[in-house]
Amino acid sequence: MATETKKKLNVPITKPALGEEEARAPFESIRSGWVTQGPKVAEFEKAVASYVGAKHGVATTSCTTGLHLALAAAGIGKGDEVIVPSFTFIASANAALYTGADVVFCEIDPRTFNIDPNDIEKRITKRTKAIMPIDQIGLACDIDAVNAIAKKHGLDVVEDAAPAIGESYKGRKVGSNAHQTVFSFHPRKVITTGEGGMITTDDDAVADRARKLRAHGMSVSDLERHKADRVIIEEYNELGFNYRMTDIQASIGLVQLRRLDELLRIRRKKAARYDEELAEVKGVEIPFVPPYAEHTYQSYCLRLTKDCRLDREDLMTNLLRRGIATRRGVMASHLEKTYTSRGNTQRLPITEEATKTTMLIPLFAEMTDEQQDWVIESLREELGTT
Ligand SMILES: Cc1ncc(COP(=O)(O)O)c(C=O)c1O
């Protein structure tokens, strides 16, 4: 039951860490008149690729379009199947659907909430072409296990690392461990360009194809034509898209990228404080981080256990009355009408349980100690301690 409360302190679920430097960053692009994809995007791509240890970065308008582009560049299309965990923002699966491929949902590991490698093989058919593991809410998935299965069956791997820029897997940066990895720079993520995404890969041919497809399939980029001292007539040899990031966004991204390690340090410190203070709150479990990962804590996810004295919606309501924003944990994509109306009848018990029992609480770099104290105190008061 929701209850009345006295004290109130507003704590949003998140807030992007944007300062004066980010506000000034697009000035040069705006004054130069080069506001669409140009030199700043090229610089941002190089900087992200170098940060994660990949050969190429291909910037896009979002992670969703980046995932679509990555799958298209890998030749995935009609008649193919892509294996995707259902426990993810619906954009992951939708990106596969955009290519004309069929989505086959798979289960997650109940502790990490990431793809369960043991479940992948059961879902492989003659039509399977790719696996899309996800680094859910910023925790690296077990990519070595996924790559091993992909290799055994000759499948492609496109890692959805939307929330995971800066995350490491066995000491290797996410972005350098799969055939293609795709990041998001939406404001819910650790660093942002407003909207934006980036594919990283070591594959020259795939990067080249993705660059062409993101700009209508044009054989020569705008920037090359602009720089050329001769007339170049471009060609369009296949159907492409307009998924270009702007130089305005990339100039902000360059500043954010320089701040990334510090932002992660702050987030991890705040997460460690939650771990310590919430471990003894009755009826909740703190996030599990396997030894191979670090976690970016794009979100801090609590699981409500059977002995939790409030149900999730009542707890969320009570916290909202105290000024604290929360969100349900991650959705189960296979239960959404987009998929059930396409005839998807899959049942995924671990995913369905996880989506009902998880809840995200506020965590962002600029969250004050007073705000964090209030979240901790409120959870203790609402649920009691052991
Ligand atoms: C796992 C995952 N994939 C994809 C996306 C989509 O990212 P974008 O908003 O950049 O398209 C999100 C966004 O929250 C996400 O969490």
Ligand as a Chemical Component Dictionary entry (heavy atoms), coordinates in Angstrom:
data_LIG
# 
_chem_comp.id                   LIG 
_chem_comp.type                 NON-POLYMER 
_chem_comp.pdbx_formal_charge   0 
_chem_comp.three_letter_code    LIG 
# 
loop_
_chem_comp_atom.comp_id 
_chem_comp_atom.atom_id 
_chem_comp_atom.alt_atom_id 
_chem_comp_atom.type_symbol 
_chem_comp_atom.charge 
_chem_comp_atom.model_Cartn_x 
_chem_comp_atom.model_Cartn_y 
_chem_comp_atom.model_Cartn_z 
_chem_comp_atom.pdbx_ordinal 
LIG C1 C1 C 0 20.299 -1.742 -24.834 1  
LIG C2 C2 C 0 19.846 -0.571 -25.671 2  
LIG N1 N1 N 0 19.905 -0.675 -27.011 3  
LIG C3 C3 C 0 19.529 0.352  -27.797 4  
LIG C4 C4 C 0 19.068 1.539  -27.274 5  
LIG C5 C5 C 0 18.663 2.645  -28.188 6  
LIG O1 O1 O 0 19.582 3.715  -28.139 7  
LIG P1 P1 P 0 19.281 5.075  -28.899 8  
LIG O2 O2 O 0 18.308 5.844  -28.081 9  
LIG O3 O3 O 0 20.617 5.764  -29.005 10 
LIG O4 O4 O 0 18.749 4.712  -30.236 11 
LIG C6 C6 C 0 18.993 1.689  -25.890 12 
LIG C7 C7 C 0 18.493 2.924  -25.303 13 
LIG O5 O5 O 0 18.146 3.036  -24.168 14 
LIG C8 C8 C 0 19.397 0.602  -25.069 15 
LIG O6 O6 O 0 19.347 0.680  -23.734 16 
# 
loop_
_chem_comp_bond.comp_id 
_chem_comp_bond.atom_id_1 
_chem_comp_bond.atom_id_2 
_chem_comp_bond.value_order 
_chem_comp_bond.pdbx_ordinal 
LIG C1 C2 SING 1  
LIG C2 N1 SING 2  
LIG C2 C8 DOUB 3  
LIG N1 C3 DOUB 4  
LIG C3 C4 SING 5  
LIG C4 C5 SING 6  
LIG C4 C6 DOUB 7  
LIG C5 O1 SING 8  
LIG O1 P1 SING 9  
LIG P1 O2 DOUB 10 
LIG P1 O3 SING 11 
LIG P1 O4 SING 12 
LIG C6 C7 SING 13 
LIG C6 C8 SING 14 
LIG C7 O5 DOUB 15 
LIG C8 O6 SING 16 
# 
